[in-house]
Amino acid sequence: MNRMPEKLTPKQGQYLAFIYNYTVMFGRTPAERDLERFFRTTPPTIHQMILKLEEILNIFMNMPAAQNRSNFAFR
């Protein structure tokens, strides 16, 4: 399974930025409830977004190094 990851949507980028910043500030990743509060959305929506981000990031992590640096989401 060596397919190209899709580009991140603006909302996906917001979720990743929140997760990164939360982790830097508190030294741990946010719980789904933290994401629900911040984005003011429902548990199923948060869970689906996390699954989608995991799928995209797994594809990215399994790509050859030269390919993933030049082609992932920064086009």
Backbone as ProteinMPNN parsed JSONL, in Angstrom:
{"seq_chain_A": "MNRMPEKLTPKQGQYLAFIYNYTVMFGRTPAERDLERFFRTTPPTIHQMILKLEEILNIFMNMPAAQNRSNFAFR", "coords_chain_A": {"N_chain_A": [[0.843, -1.178, 0.0], [1.304, 1.667, -1.163], [0.369, 4.315, -1.53], [-0.247, 7.762, -2.391], [-0.6, 10.253, 0.09], [-3.534, 12.172, 0.777], [-4.1, 15.717, 0.471], [-4.061, 17.727, 3.397], [-7.022, 18.998, 4.872], [-8.145, 22.336, 5.711], [-9.438, 22.201, 8.235], [-8.483, 19.74, 9.254], [-5.822, 20.436, 9.537], [-6.089, 22.343, 11.553], [-6.868, 20.717, 13.689], [-4.542, 19.122, 13.978], [-2.709, 21.14, 14.648], [-3.801, 22.015, 17.079], [-3.535, 19.651, 18.615], [-0.746, 19.388, 18.626], [0.093, 21.827, 19.897], [-1.235, 21.629, 22.371], [0.025, 19.383, 23.39], [2.655, 20.323, 23.652], [2.241, 22.339, 25.558], [1.114, 20.985, 27.822], [2.427, 18.577, 28.11], [1.353, 16.135, 27.428], [-0.845, 14.267, 25.291], [-3.982, 15.56, 24.058], [-7.161, 14.571, 25.421], [-10.038, 13.046, 23.863], [-12.227, 14.432, 24.79], [-11.155, 16.943, 25.404], [-10.673, 17.898, 22.841], [-13.317, 17.985, 21.927], [-14.395, 20.012, 23.546], [-12.8, 22.225, 22.785], [-13.227, 22.467, 19.977], [-15.925, 22.527, 19.941], [-17.784, 20.437, 19.254], [-19.298, 17.212, 18.487], [-18.857, 13.966, 20.137], [-18.807, 11.751, 18.175], [-17.997, 13.112, 15.847], [-15.453, 14.094, 16.527], [-14.132, 11.67, 16.954], [-14.224, 10.491, 14.392], [-12.641, 12.335, 12.986], [-10.16, 11.946, 14.221], [-9.638, 9.288, 13.48], [-9.412, 9.625, 10.696], [-7.196, 11.357, 10.534], [-5.234, 9.683, 11.615], [-5.164, 7.727, 9.614], [-4.21, 9.207, 7.388], [-1.733, 10.076, 8.406], [-0.466, 7.618, 8.88], [-0.136, 6.669, 6.281], [1.632, 8.597, 5.353], [3.843, 8.144, 7.06], [4.7, 5.667, 6.192], [5.804, 6.078, 3.738], [8.593, 6.32, 1.431], [11.492, 8.109, 2.563], [12.475, 10.377, 0.998], [10.303, 10.856, -0.631], [8.154, 11.378, 1.154], [8.884, 13.769, 2.392], [8.807, 15.659, 0.367], [6.27, 15.594, -0.798], [4.004, 15.561, 0.89], [1.139, 17.101, 1.82], [2.064, 19.739, 1.653], [1.908, 20.932, -0.724]], "CA_chain_A": [[0.0, 0.0, 0.0], [2.225, 2.786, -1.276], [-0.362, 5.382, -2.201], [0.045, 9.124, -1.952], [-1.596, 10.786, 1.013], [-4.258, 13.323, 0.281], [-3.745, 16.956, 1.157], [-4.842, 18.011, 4.598], [-7.996, 20.081, 4.777], [-7.882, 23.341, 6.747], [-9.91, 21.714, 9.542], [-7.526, 18.736, 9.715], [-4.644, 21.191, 9.98], [-6.422, 22.941, 12.845], [-6.816, 19.647, 14.69], [-3.14, 18.78, 14.218], [-2.093, 22.26, 15.367], [-4.291, 21.964, 18.456], [-2.91, 18.509, 19.279], [0.671, 19.726, 18.827], [0.233, 22.879, 20.909], [-1.685, 21.078, 23.651], [1.084, 18.484, 23.848], [3.775, 21.157, 24.088], [1.864, 23.067, 26.779], [0.755, 20.145, 28.969], [3.282, 17.404, 28.179], [0.583, 14.933, 27.106], [-1.789, 14.522, 24.207], [-5.328, 15.855, 24.557], [-8.211, 13.562, 25.366], [-11.084, 13.412, 22.903], [-13.08, 15.437, 25.445], [-10.493, 18.244, 25.232], [-10.947, 18.3, 21.459], [-14.743, 18.315, 21.861], [-14.587, 21.334, 24.155], [-12.152, 23.273, 22.002], [-13.862, 22.619, 18.665], [-17.374, 22.605, 20.161], [-18.431, 19.468, 18.38], [-19.78, 16.003, 19.156], [-17.891, 12.863, 20.21], [-18.595, 11.014, 16.914], [-17.253, 13.958, 14.906], [-14.06, 14.075, 16.974], [-13.581, 10.335, 16.732], [-14.027, 10.324, 12.941], [-11.496, 13.154, 12.586], [-8.955, 11.274, 14.702], [-9.415, 8.129, 12.608], [-8.96, 10.117, 9.393], [-5.831, 11.852, 10.694], [-4.374, 8.507, 11.773], [-5.034, 7.11, 8.296], [-3.333, 10.056, 6.579], [-0.381, 10.061, 8.965], [0.116, 6.29, 8.658], [0.305, 6.628, 4.885], [2.816, 9.454, 5.291], [4.96, 7.519, 7.775], [5.136, 4.482, 5.463], [6.367, 6.46, 2.45], [10.049, 6.504, 1.446], [11.85, 9.406, 3.152], [12.539, 11.465, 0.019], [8.96, 11.105, -1.146], [7.256, 11.968, 2.139], [9.251, 15.147, 2.684], [8.504, 16.58, -0.721], [4.924, 15.488, -1.356], [2.906, 15.467, 1.842], [0.315, 18.188, 2.324], [2.634, 21.07, 1.563], [1.943, 21.272, -2.15]], "C_chain_A": [[0.888, 1.241, 0.0], [1.553, 3.945, -1.99], [0.002, 6.737, -1.61], [-1.018, 9.59, -0.966], [-2.311, 11.969, 0.376], [-3.79, 14.567, 1.03], [-4.617, 17.114, 2.395], [-5.837, 19.127, 4.31], [-7.63, 21.125, 5.836], [-8.305, 22.865, 8.142], [-8.966, 20.653, 10.102], [-6.252, 19.402, 10.222], [-4.875, 21.846, 11.331], [-6.36, 21.9, 13.959], [-5.365, 19.278, 15.005], [-2.424, 19.893, 14.984], [-2.525, 22.264, 16.835], [-3.599, 20.839, 19.226], [-1.445, 18.812, 19.579], [0.835, 20.731, 19.964], [-0.188, 22.403, 22.297], [-0.584, 20.199, 24.246], [2.294, 19.267, 24.355], [3.451, 21.83, 25.427], [1.705, 22.163, 27.995], [1.575, 18.859, 29.086], [2.558, 16.087, 27.953], [-0.383, 15.286, 25.984], [-3.175, 14.796, 24.777], [-6.244, 14.638, 24.488], [-9.235, 13.991, 24.322], [-11.997, 14.484, 23.492], [-12.477, 16.838, 25.335], [-10.738, 18.78, 23.822], [-12.411, 18.715, 21.299], [-14.985, 19.724, 22.396], [-14.015, 22.442, 23.282], [-12.875, 23.534, 20.685], [-15.389, 22.681, 18.733], [-18.144, 21.7, 19.192], [-18.725, 18.19, 19.155], [-18.716, 14.903, 19.203], [-17.73, 12.077, 18.901], [-17.789, 11.81, 15.885], [-15.769, 13.948, 15.245], [-13.423, 12.726, 16.65], [-13.311, 10.088, 15.244], [-12.822, 11.124, 12.465], [-10.194, 12.488, 13.021], [-8.635, 10.059, 13.833], [-8.868, 8.558, 11.251], [-7.518, 10.62, 9.472], [-4.846, 10.693, 10.864], [-4.128, 7.836, 10.426], [-4.052, 7.899, 7.429], [-1.899, 9.988, 7.094], [0.293, 8.703, 8.813], [0.61, 6.141, 7.235], [1.601, 7.416, 4.749], [4.032, 8.762, 5.908], [5.501, 6.298, 7.034], [5.714, 4.797, 4.09], [7.887, 6.518, 2.548], [10.386, 7.936, 1.877], [11.853, 10.547, 2.144], [11.159, 11.831, -0.494], [8.094, 11.806, -0.105], [7.613, 13.41, 2.448], [8.796, 16.109, 1.597], [7.042, 16.592, -1.152], [3.776, 15.561, -0.382], [2.343, 16.823, 2.217], [0.886, 19.591, 2.202], [2.735, 21.513, 0.112], [1.316, 22.609, -2.393]], "O_chain_A": [[1.184, 1.795, 1.058], [2.102, 4.495, -2.944], [0.492, 6.837, -0.485], [-2.207, 9.346, -1.17], [-1.749, 12.674, -0.462], [-3.164, 14.475, 2.086], [-5.769, 16.68, 2.421], [-5.53, 20.08, 3.594], [-6.88, 20.822, 6.763], [-7.597, 23.107, 9.119], [-8.675, 20.66, 11.298], [-5.676, 18.975, 11.223], [-3.968, 21.902, 12.162], [-5.856, 22.178, 15.047], [-5.002, 19.138, 16.173], [-1.619, 19.614, 15.873], [-1.706, 22.491, 17.726], [-3.134, 21.041, 20.348], [-0.961, 18.52, 20.673], [1.622, 20.512, 20.885], [0.451, 22.749, 23.29], [-0.299, 20.261, 25.442], [2.886, 18.909, 25.374], [4.296, 21.88, 26.32], [2.12, 22.534, 29.093], [1.43, 18.126, 30.065], [3.102, 15.026, 28.258], [-0.696, 16.455, 25.758], [-3.507, 14.316, 25.861], [-6.11, 13.791, 23.605], [-9.291, 15.16, 23.942], [-12.486, 15.35, 22.766], [-13.21, 17.815, 25.188], [-10.981, 19.972, 23.637], [-12.706, 19.691, 20.61], [-15.689, 20.524, 21.779], [-14.659, 23.468, 23.063], [-13.109, 24.686, 20.319], [-16.059, 22.864, 17.717], [-19.013, 22.139, 18.438], [-18.432, 18.102, 20.347], [-17.782, 14.907, 18.401], [-16.597, 11.759, 18.539], [-16.991, 11.24, 15.141], [-14.925, 13.809, 14.359], [-12.308, 12.663, 16.134], [-12.272, 9.533, 14.888], [-12.057, 10.646, 11.628], [-9.227, 12.471, 12.26], [-7.475, 9.833, 13.49], [-7.961, 7.92, 10.717], [-6.712, 10.343, 8.584], [-3.746, 10.727, 10.312], [-3.006, 7.423, 10.133], [-3.164, 7.316, 6.807], [-0.959, 9.858, 6.309], [1.509, 8.642, 8.635], [1.664, 5.55, 7.002], [2.55, 6.962, 4.11], [5.122, 8.793, 5.338], [6.659, 5.93, 7.232], [6.079, 3.883, 3.351], [8.423, 6.741, 3.633], [9.637, 8.867, 1.58], [11.278, 11.6, 2.421], [10.885, 13.0, -0.761], [7.367, 12.739, -0.444], [6.722, 14.207, 2.74], [8.44, 17.251, 1.885], [6.618, 17.533, -1.822], [2.628, 15.619, -0.823], [3.022, 17.614, 2.873], [0.236, 20.55, 2.617], [3.553, 22.366, -0.233], [1.255, 23.063, -3.536]]}, "name": "protein", "num_of_chains": 1, "seq": "MNRMPEKLTPKQGQYLAFIYNYTVMFGRTPAERDLERFFRTTPPTIHQMILKLEEILNIFMNMPAAQNRSNFAFR"}
